[in-house]
Amino acid sequence: MRCARDKAPAPYELRMAWQAERWSALPDAGGLLDQQAGLISRMAAVANVYNAFEAIQSGKSIVQIANTQPQILKTVRAIERLEGELDG
């Protein structure tokens, strides 16, 4: 995820997730069901991916992360593989 790794601009869903977390409010007025279809799921997914990249860059050993939180390493590798495919 380039915004975690390279400080590229964050995607819309991640910006919305950060704002929802910071302000304890959803993007649109009303409750959960008043949000754009799929937005909350996309926000959660992209926030999880961002957090996985941040964990890798936290300074902890990759071996330690692989042993204690293997899903983080799997997530980061899968996203990097997809980015490689998109970049050609």
Secondary structure, 3 states (H helix, E strand, C coil): CHHHHCCCCCCHHHHHHHHHHHHCCCCCCCCHHHCCCCHHHHHHHHHHHHHHHHHHCCCCCHHHHHHHCHHHHHHHHHHHHHHHHHHC
